[in-house]
Amino acid sequence: MQTAKDARDAGRLLQSLPVSRRNAALQHIHNQLLHAKQEILAANTIDLQAAAAANLAAPLVARLDISCPDKFRNILQGLLDVQNLADPLGQIQSATTLDHGLHLSRVSCPIGVLLVIFEARPEVVVNITALALKSGNAAILKGGKESLHTLIAIEKAIKIALSLAEIPSNAFQLISSRDEVSELLTQDKYIDLVIPRGSNALVQQIKQNTKIPVLGHADGICSIYVHQDADIEMASSIILDSKTNYPAACNAVETLLIHSSLLTSALPQIAKPLLSSSVTLKCDPASFDVLKDLSHLVIASTEQDYNTEFLSLTLAVKTVSSLSEAIKHINAHSSNHTDCLISSSQTVASQFTSQIDSANVYWNASTRFADGFRYGFGSEVGISTCKIHARGPVGLQGLTIYKYVLKGAGHVVADYTSGKRTFLHEKDSEK
């Protein structure tokens, strides 16, 4: 397919550009998006009106909306943050002297061509473009139809910026049809990595229809466990933030595990601020018995609730009798995204962080910190729960791989197999 081939050709040129050129392009994109802000927001209004008319789910609409000042400001700031990060390319990760005059280095380089498929969030096209550009990767992007007008307006600004920066336009291409995606998923000769960013159904569909490596995440079924020695005021604050700061986010908490010894002494204190924030609590029998008289928002849970990403003001609550039971529950029901312990014990925290099999494991901190910007990555292409080269928030480092560069002086293997020469294999302290 020509789109993929063009991206490959443009990407090879892009990765050869000095970081000064790549940074200058990021500045052009920032300036053009700022210049086109009103046009972009007008397009976003059209998409939001269409979403309302189609009765799209509230979490989807929330992700689609970029009209609030902070959101657009953060989009622009993300570009500058990526611009200010160190060049991820050409970094010597390890070096070995194999023999006198024979030096081996592992050097960071771009992955190549990325195919990024995402739903709803129009700012993703800016995040991906920034990170791909800085890391020397070409990108083909497919957004959801619900954000089409916004994406077209953003793409227009980015294309102008790339032209001003003398960056090949084919390095960043926006496609719009499912047929194009289906065709691109067969192009393993030209595309190196597929990044689906959206629902679990989207990720699974992509994985089942391509031979290209896929970096994606499942649902954000994030849990918080409150241990028996927890500071309850701290616990209440963390849980409230994790649930209500942005309920539609994949790093919002969906399940609260509470130690049985805290049911009557602490759970009501934790629950009241949640209920005051209109959070529905879906409780197991033990926690329901304690909270049922507090509000009509306290209801009985089902087993499926502990496997559900609500993306709304809903929280499943379950009682556990020990740290081991909490860990067992999380590893059985978690989507391996972000899970948190609230405890005052270093010993308990060590056991929790070592035994929880998730990309992000926290001790006494809100699950909402699982984000590339908050990790200092400038931005992110998504949060990976895969166990491949990148896990957790994927920033610049997650979009690079490495190559081995060997520098010799006429060395040949025959000299070593014959015993004429022997290897030194000395690790170089200075990379």
Backbone hydrogen bonds, N-H to C=O, Kabsch-Sander energy under -0.5 kcal/mol:
donor,donor_aa,acceptor,acceptor_aa,energy
5,K,1,M,-1.9
6,D,2,Q,-3.1
7,A,3,T,-1.9
8,R,4,A,-2.2
9,D,5,K,-2.3
10,A,6,D,-2.5
11,G,7,A,-2.7
12,R,8,R,-1.9
13,L,9,D,-1.2
14,L,10,A,-2.5
15,Q,11,G,-2.4
16,S,13,L,-1.0
17,L,14,L,-1.6
21,R,18,P,-0.9
22,R,18,P,-1.7
23,N,19,V,-2.9
24,A,20,S,-1.9
25,A,21,R,-1.9
26,L,22,R,-1.6
27,Q,23,N,-2.0
28,H,24,A,-2.0
29,I,25,A,-2.3
30,H,26,L,-2.4
31,N,27,Q,-2.5
32,Q,28,H,-2.5
33,L,29,I,-2.5
34,L,30,H,-2.1
35,H,31,N,-2.3
36,A,32,Q,-2.1
37,K,34,L,-1.1
40,I,36,A,-2.7
41,L,37,K,-2.8
42,A,38,Q,-2.1
43,A,39,E,-1.8
44,N,40,I,-2.2
45,T,41,L,-2.0
46,I,42,A,-1.5
47,D,43,A,-1.9
48,L,44,N,-2.5
49,Q,45,T,-2.5
50,A,46,I,-2.1
51,A,47,D,-2.2
52,A,48,L,-2.3
53,A,49,Q,-2.2
54,A,50,A,-1.7
55,N,52,A,-1.1
56,L,51,A,-2.3
60,L,57,A,-0.5
61,V,57,A,-2.1
62,A,58,A,-2.5
63,R,59,P,-1.6
64,L,60,L,-1.5
65,D,61,V,-1.6
71,K,68,C,-0.7
72,F,68,C,-1.7
73,R,69,P,-2.4
74,N,70,D,-2.4
75,I,71,K,-1.8
76,L,72,F,-2.0
77,Q,73,R,-2.6
78,G,74,N,-2.3
79,L,75,I,-1.1
80,L,76,L,-1.4
81,D,77,Q,-2.7
82,V,78,G,-2.2
83,Q,79,L,-2.2
84,N,80,L,-1.8
85,L,81,D,-0.6
85,L,82,V,-1.0
90,G,108,S,-2.3
91,Q,88,P,-0.5
93,Q,91,Q,-0.8
93,Q,106,R,-3.2
94,S,106,R,-0.9
96,T,104,L,-3.1
97,T,426,E,-3.3
98,L,96,T,-0.9
98,L,102,L,-2.0
99,D,102,L,-1.4
102,L,99,D,-2.6
103,H,101,G,-0.5
103,H,407,K,-2.7
104,L,96,T,-3.2
105,S,405,V,-2.5
106,R,94,S,-2.6
107,V,105,S,-0.6
107,V,403,K,-3.0
108,S,91,Q,-2.2
109,C,401,I,-2.1
111,I,399,L,-1.3
114,L,138,A,-2.6
115,L,193,L,-2.6
116,V,114,L,-0.6
116,V,140,I,-2.9
117,I,115,L,-0.5
117,I,195,I,-1.8
118,F,142,K,-2.6
119,E,197,R,-1.6
121,R,119,E,-3.0
124,V,121,R,-1.2
125,V,122,P,-1.2
126,V,123,E,-0.7
127,N,123,E,-2.3
128,I,124,V,-3.1
129,T,125,V,-1.8
130,A,126,V,-2.6
131,L,127,N,-2.4
132,A,128,I,-3.1
133,L,129,T,-2.5
134,K,130,A,-2.3
135,S,131,L,-1.9
136,G,133,L,-1.1
137,N,132,A,-2.7
138,A,112,G,-2.4
139,A,171,A,-3.1
140,I,114,L,-2.9
141,L,173,Q,-3.3
142,K,116,V,-2.6
143,G,175,I,-0.6
147,S,144,G,-1.8
148,L,145,K,-1.4
151,L,147,S,-2.6
152,I,148,L,-2.3
153,A,149,H,-1.8
154,I,150,T,-2.3
155,E,151,L,-3.0
156,K,152,I,-2.1
157,A,153,A,-1.5
158,I,154,I,-2.4
159,K,155,E,-2.8
160,I,156,K,-1.8
161,A,157,A,-2.1
162,L,158,I,-2.7
163,S,159,K,-2.0
164,L,160,I,-2.2
165,A,161,A,-2.0
166,E,163,S,-1.0
167,I,162,L,-2.8
171,A,168,P,-1.8
172,F,169,S,-1.4
173,Q,139,A,-2.2
175,I,141,L,-2.9
175,I,173,Q,-0.5
181,V,177,S,-1.4
182,S,178,R,-2.6
183,E,179,D,-2.0
184,L,180,E,-2.6
185,L,181,V,-2.2
186,T,183,E,-1.5
187,Q,184,L,-1.8
188,D,186,T,-1.3
190,Y,187,Q,-1.3
191,I,187,Q,-2.8
192,D,113,V,-2.0
193,L,113,V,-1.5
194,V,213,P,-2.6
195,I,115,L,-3.0
197,R,117,I,-3.7
198,G,196,P,-0.5
203,V,199,S,-2.1
204,Q,200,N,-2.6
205,Q,201,A,-2.2
206,I,202,L,-2.3
207,K,203,V,-2.3
208,Q,204,Q,-1.8
209,N,206,I,-1.5
210,T,207,K,-0.7
211,K,185,L,-0.7
215,L,194,V,-2.9
216,G,214,V,-0.6
217,H,196,P,-0.5
221,I,219,D,-1.4
222,C,220,G,-1.4
222,C,252,A,-0.7
223,S,338,T,-0.7
224,I,255,T,-2.2
225,Y,340,C,-2.8
226,V,224,I,-0.5
226,V,257,L,-2.9
227,H,225,Y,-0.7
227,H,342,I,-2.4
230,A,227,H,-1.8
232,I,230,A,-0.8
235,A,231,D,-2.7
236,S,232,I,-2.7
237,S,233,E,-1.9
238,I,234,M,-2.6
239,I,235,A,-2.7
240,L,236,S,-2.2
241,D,237,S,-2.1
242,S,238,I,-2.7
243,K,239,I,-1.8
244,T,240,L,-2.8
245,N,241,D,-1.9
249,A,246,Y,-2.1
252,A,249,A,-1.4
253,V,242,S,-1.4
254,E,222,C,-3.1
255,T,222,C,-1.9
256,L,316,A,-3.4
257,L,224,I,-3.3
257,L,255,T,-0.5
258,I,256,L,-0.5
258,I,318,K,-2.4
259,H,226,V,-1.8
260,S,320,V,-2.3
262,L,259,H,-2.2
263,L,260,S,-1.2
266,A,262,L,-2.4
267,L,262,L,-2.3
270,I,266,A,-1.9
271,A,267,L,-2.8
272,K,268,P,-2.3
274,L,270,I,-0.8
275,L,271,A,-2.7
276,S,272,K,-2.5
277,S,273,P,-0.9
277,S,274,L,-0.6
278,S,275,L,-1.8
279,V,274,L,-2.4
280,T,278,S,-0.5
280,T,313,L,-2.7
281,L,297,L,-2.1
282,K,280,T,-0.6
282,K,315,L,-2.6
283,C,281,L,-0.9
283,C,299,I,-3.1
284,D,317,V,-1.2
288,F,284,D,-2.9
289,D,285,P,-2.0
290,V,286,A,-1.0
291,L,287,S,-2.0
292,K,288,F,-2.3
294,L,291,L,-2.4
295,S,291,L,-0.6
298,V,295,S,-1.3
299,I,281,L,-2.7
299,I,297,L,-0.7
301,S,283,C,-2.8
305,D,302,T,-1.0
306,Y,303,E,-1.2
307,N,304,Q,-2.1
308,T,305,D,-1.1
310,F,308,T,-0.9
314,T,312,S,-2.4
315,L,280,T,-2.8
316,A,254,E,-2.6
317,V,282,K,-3.1
318,K,256,L,-2.6
320,V,258,I,-2.3
326,A,322,S,-1.9
327,I,323,L,-2.7
328,K,324,S,-2.5
329,H,325,E,-2.4
330,I,326,A,-2.6
331,N,327,I,-2.6
332,A,328,K,-1.3
333,H,329,H,-2.3
334,S,330,I,-3.2
335,S,221,I,-1.0
339,D,360,N,-2.1
340,C,223,S,-2.6
341,L,362,Y,-2.2
342,I,225,Y,-2.6
343,S,341,L,-0.6
346,Q,344,S,-0.5
349,A,345,S,-2.3
350,S,346,Q,-2.4
351,Q,347,T,-1.9
352,F,348,V,-2.5
353,T,349,A,-3.0
354,S,350,S,-1.6
355,Q,351,Q,-1.6
356,I,352,F,-2.0
357,D,355,Q,-0.5
358,S,356,I,-1.2
359,A,336,N,-2.1
360,N,337,H,-1.5
362,Y,339,D,-2.8
364,N,341,L,-3.2
369,F,366,S,-1.6
370,A,367,T,-1.8
371,D,369,F,-2.0
375,Y,371,D,-1.7
376,G,373,F,-1.3
377,F,372,G,-3.1
379,S,377,F,-1.1
381,V,394,V,-2.6
384,S,382,G,-0.6
384,S,392,G,-2.8
385,T,216,G,-1.4
386,C,216,G,-0.5
388,I,386,C,-0.7
388,I,390,A,-0.6
392,G,384,S,-3.3
394,V,382,G,-2.9
395,G,393,P,-0.8
399,L,395,G,-0.7
399,L,396,L,-1.5
400,T,397,Q,-1.3
401,I,109,C,-3.1
403,K,107,V,-2.5
405,V,105,S,-3.1
405,V,403,K,-0.6
406,L,404,Y,-0.5
407,K,103,H,-2.8
408,G,406,L,-0.5
415,D,412,V,-1.0
416,Y,413,V,-1.6
417,T,413,V,-2.2
418,S,414,A,-1.7
420,K,415,D,-0.9
421,R,415,D,-2.4
424,L,98,L,-3.6
425,H,98,L,-0.7
426,E,97,T,-2.5
427,K,425,H,-0.5
428,D,95,A,-2.7
431,K,429,S,-0.7
